[in-house]
Amino acid sequence: MKKNFVEELKWRGMLAQIMPGTEELLQKEMVTAYLGTDPTADSLHIGHLCGIMMLRHFQRCGHKPIILVGGATGMIGDPSGKSQERNLLDAETLYHNQECIKKQVAKFLDFESKEPNAAEMVNNYDWMKDFTFLDFAREVGKHITVNYMMAKDSVQKRLNGEARDGLSFTEFTYQLLQGYDFLHLYQTKGCKLQLGGNDQWGNITTGTELIRRTLGIENEAFALTCPLITKSDGKKFGKTESGNIWLDPKRTTPYKFYQFWLNVSDDDAEKYIKIFTSLEKDTIDALVAEHKQDPGQRILQKRLAKEVTIMVHSEADYNAAVEASGILFGNNTHDALMKLDEDTLLAVFEGVPQFEVERSLFAEGVKAVDLFAEHSKVFASKGEMRKLVQGGGVSMNKEKLAAFDQLVTEKDLLNGKYLLVQRGKKNYFLLLAK
């Protein structure tokens, strides 16, 4: 017995709006649905994850998911929830971004299945590139009135002063372009349902209306959206002071990705574990109950971080992230530190005071006391360092410094250029040989 997709979304807190008749359709037959994403970058970020997880649950409930990469619409920009028009991208950049996005989405959806509900990826540039303006005006524009388009929230907000520059004609036509995508997929793929975030409701319903007005009222199409995910303090989800949390490990290291989930609040962890994992309800309920008995153990955050990091990256990346966390917050050893790649090392010790020192110092060896008190400011004086070393309070690369005048050479440099110094339990310093 396949799961009920709508019920699955409801208990996970992933259902915002649903058009009447949608649930009945899903119970009656295998349904094809699509969700669009703009290829404005070569990676998705965690703000996209709710939509991708919707597609994942959709496929697991026996239905067929299509992810549409908006190569054409990405050249224009969607006014929904935006205060400024987007930069336009060229075709080569869009194609590159599409390929990168498919690799990421393949971790969530099964594109290789021999079953009829195998996932597909399409690009609306393929059917829009040869569509002339005259064709568009005749085949699409005549079916939707300006009054209908003006009534949409996304248009009203831009016209009522929320944007400095108003609304360009290009962006005004966006809902027609998105509507045509739905019509095209309805006719060519039998796609009867569009999924999206609730800021897309206006664009999606324009599509259902266009299908009815173009093909006749007996041709029904449906809409379902997920809520905008926020943090418990009301702030936007997925943003940090340094920007987006990306799925691409080159943009956000697996360590930083793991740390993001590990550091969410208790309330958010309880909400996010339902939305961003495929764990069953019984498992999640048990985790929530266990967490409430001893919140200090952060059971929910640890399991959430584990599930999402493995799903987006890999088990090896998850294990490396846990080990890297132990270097800063636990008792992990010199060996664990030596295994860190440069990106992870810098991510782990982001914000730690750094000092640049001359690389030539290490060629023949430099005394630790000179390096840490003279060539850098780890210690205010050599006397202070001498005392702390005698008390066993100084470590270099996670190993206790045996003598204050111990020689430090190139062999000690991590990744051939870094030296990690620890003063006391919590004070870390990073030296960079240049």
N, C-alpha and C positions, 0 to 999 in steps of 0.2 A: 504493500500500500504506500503510494507516494505521499509525502507530506503536503499539507495545505500551505501554499506559498504565503497567502495573506495572513493566516494564523501565525506562521513562522515570523513574519515581519512584526506583527502586533506585539508578541511577547518580548521581542528583542528591542522594542522601542524604535523601529525603523519605518513606521508607516505614518505619513503626514496626510496626504489626500489620495482619494481613490474614486474613480468615476463609477457611477452606478452600473451594475452588470459585469464589472471586471472579475469579481470573485466567482460568479457563476460560470463565466467563460473558462476560467482557469480550472474549474472542477470538471468541466465537460470535455475538454480536449487538451492535447499538447499545444501550447501557445508559443509563438515566436514573438520575442520582445526585443527592443533595442534601447540602448542608452548611449548618448553622445558625449564625447569629450573633445575639447579643443586641443590640437597639438601645438600649443604655443610654446612648449618647452620640450626637451628631449627626455623628460622624466615626469611621471606623475608625482604628486606629493600626498601626504596623508589626508588632505582635504578631499581628495578624490576617492578615498577608500570606502566610504559608505556606499557610494554608487556601485563600485566594483564588487563589494560584498553582496549587494542586492542581486547582481547578476549571478554570483556564485551560488547563493541560496536558490535562485530561480532555476538554474541548471540542475541543482541537486534535488529539486522538487519535480524533476522530469520534463521541464520546459526547455526551449531553445533560446539561448542568449546571443544577441548580436551586439558587438561594441562598434559604434560608428565613430571614426576619427574624422573630425570636421575640417578636412583639408580646404574645402571651399569656404565654409562659414568661418573658419579660423583666419581667413584672409580679410574678414570684415569686422568681427567683434560683436559680442552679444551685450545689449544694454542691461540685461537683468542683473540687478544687484551691483552694477558698476557705476562709478561716477565719472569715468573718463573713457573715451574711445580707445580701443586697443591698437597697438602697433600692428601693421600688416606685415606678413611674412612671405618670403618667396617660395616657389614650388619645391625647390631642392631642399630647403630647410624643413619644410613641412613633411616631405617624404622621409627624411632622416628621422625626424621626431616620431613619425608614425611607426617606423620599424623598432625604435627604442621602446615605445609604449607597448607594442605587441609583446615583446619579450617579457616585460613586467607583468602584463595582464595574464600571460600564459601560466603564471604561477598560481593564479586564482581560478582560471577557467580551463576546461578540457577542449582544446581545439583539435586534438588528434583522434577523438573517439569515433568509432564506426557506427555509433548509435545515431538515430535521426536528430537528437538534440545536441549534437556537437556544436561548440561555440564557433562563431565566425567573426571576422573583422572586416569592415567595409570602410571606404573613404568616399565622402560625398563629392570630392573633387572629380572622381571618375565619371559621375553622371552630370555634374554641373559645368565642367570645363568647355563642353561644346554647345551648351544651352545659351542661345542668343537672348539678348534683352527683349527683343520683340516676341520671341517664343514665350519667355517668362511672363511678360505682361499679358499675353493672350491666354496662356494655359493656366496661369496661377493667379495673376493680379485681378482678373475679372471676377473671380469667385469670392473674394474676401473684401468687404467694404472698408473704407478708411475709418468709418465710425466704429466698426468692430475692433480694428487695430488700435485706435486711439483709447479705447476703454481699458486696455491692458494696464495692470499696475506698473509693470516695468517701464512703459512709455510715459504714463502719468507722472511717475516720480521724477523722471528726467525733465519733463516739460514744466513741472512745478517748482523749478529752481534748485533741485538737488545737484544739478550739474552746472559747472561754470559755463560750459560752451553749448548748452542745449543738447539737441539730439540730431545727428546728421541723418540725411535721407538713407544713407548706406545702412546705418544701424536700425533705422525705422523698418527697413525691409527684412531685417534679420528673421523676424517671426514667420515671414512668408517662406524664406529659404528653409528654415527648420521644418515648417509645415510641409514643404515639398519633399523633404527627405522622408518624412513619414508616409506621404502618398506614394513615393517611389518604392519604398521598402514594402508597403502594403501590396502594391501591384506585382513586384518582382520576387518577393520572398514570403508573401503571405503573412507579413508582420502586422499583428493586430493591436499590439500594446507598446506604448513608449514609457520608459522609466526615467526618472531624473530626480534632482533635488527640488524642493518645493518652490525655489525661486524660478523654476522652469515651467511651472504649471500653466502660465499664460501662453508660452510658446507651444507647449505640448497640445493644449486644447485647440489652438489655431490649427494644428495638424489634423486633429480628429474632425474638426469642422470642415477643413479643406477636402478631406476624403469623402465626407457625406455630400458636400455641395458639388464635387466634381463627378463622383461615381454614382450618386443616388443615395437616398436616405436608408436604403436597406443594407448599405455597406457600413458596418459599425466598427469603430476603432476606439481604443480605450487608453486611459492614462492612470498612472500610479506614481506617487512621489514619496521620497524619504525626507525627514525633517533636516533642517540646517543643524549640524552638530555644534554645540557650544560647550564651554567649560562651565563648571558649577558657579563660577563667579560672573557668568554672563559674557565673558570675553570669547573672541573667535577661537575655535579649536584649530590646532595644528600649526599655529604661529609661535615662534619664540623671538627673543630679542634679536637673534641673529638671522631671522627669516623663517622660511618654510622648512618643514621636515620632509625631505625628499625620499623617494624609494630607491633612487640611484645611489649606490655606495660611494661613488666619486663625489657626489654633492653633499650627502649626509652619511658619515661613517656608520657601519652597523653598531658600533659602540654608542655613538650619540643617539642613534635611533632607539636602541634598547633603553638608554637612560631616560629618554623622553617618556616612554610608557611607564618606566619604573617610578618616575617622580610625579605621576598624576595623583590628585587627591583621592581620598577614599570614595567619595560620592561619584567622582568621575570614573574611577576604576570599576565600580559596580555597573555603571552605565556602559562604558566602553567595552567591557568583556563580552557583553551581549551583542554589540554592534560589530566589533572588529575581529571576532573569532568565530569558528564554526563549532565551538563546544556546545553540547546538548544542554537543555534546560536543567535537567537533574544535576548534572556536573556543576553548572554555574550556581544553582541554588545551594549546593553543598559547600562550594568555595566561599560564597557570601556568608553563610552561617559560620563557617570556620574562621573567616576573617573577623567577624564581629566579636568572636570570643577573645581574640587577641590581636587588635588592629596593629600593634607595634611590629608584628611579624611581617606585615605587608604582603600577606598571602595572595590577595587579589592582584596587586600590582606586579608581583613576581610572575604569576601565571600569565597575566595579560601580556607582559613584556616578552615572555618566552614564546607564547603562541604567535604573536604578530611578527617577532623578529625571525622566527623559523619560516613562517609563511612568506614573508617578503624577501628575506635573504637566504639563510640555510641554517641547519643545525650547527654546523662548524662555526659559522659567524656568531650564532647565539652563545656557544660555549666560549669562544674567544672574548666576547663582550663581557660575559660573567667573570672570566679570569681577569680581564683588564680592570673591571670594577674592583676586584679584590686587591689589585695593586695599590689603588688609591685609598680604599676604605677598609681593607682587611689586612691579612698578614701574608699575602702572596709574595713569593720569593724573587730573588735575582733571576732565576731561570724563566719565570713567567714574564718578567720585564724584557728579557732578551728576545722573546718571541714576538713582541709587538712590532707591527709595521709602523712606518713613520706617521701615516695619517692617524692611526689609532693612538699612538704615543702622544701626538699633539692634541688629539681630542680629549684624551684622559686628563692631560695636564693643562688644558685650556684655562687661562686666567691665572696660572701659576707665574710668579715673577721670573722673568728671563734675563739672562746676561749674555752678551756676545763677548767671546774671548778669542785671542789670536790663535789660529790653528798651529802656528809654528811652535807654540809653547809645548805641544805634546810630542813633537818629533823626538826629542831626547829625554822627555819626561820632565814634569814640573811638580814641585812639592805641593801636596794638597793644601797646606796652610797658606802658601803664597797664592795659589789659584783661587781659594775661597775668601781670602781676606784682603788680598792686594789687587788681583786682576779682576775680581768681581766683588760684589758687596753682599755675599751670603752671610758673612760675619762682619761685625763692626770693627773687630780687632783680632790680631793673632792670639792674644791672651784669652779672649772669650772662646775662640775655637779650641784652643789647647785644653781648657777646662772641660768643655762639653765632650770632647773626644775621650778624655780620661774617664768620664762618667758613662761612656758608652752611648752618648746621645747624638752621634753623627753617623749617617749612612750615605754611601755613594752607590748608586744603582742597586738599592735595596740590600746592600751588604754593609755591616758595621765597619766603620773605619778603625783599623787596628792602631794606627799611629798618625799623629797630626801631620808628620812630615812624610807620609807615604807618597811614593812617586805615582803620578797619574800620567799614563801614556795613551797613544792613539788606540791601543787595544781596548781601552776602557770605554771608548765612545760608542754610544748606542746608534745604530744605523750610520755609523761612520762620522757622526757630527754632534751628538747630544750627550750630556752628562746629567744625571738626575741626582740632586743632593737633597738630603732630608735632615732638617735640624729639629731635634725633638720629635714628637709623635706626628704633628700635623703640618709643620712648615716645610713645604717643598719648594725647590728652586730648579730651574732648567738652564743649563749652560749650553750655549751653541757655539761650536768651533767654526770660525769663518776665516 
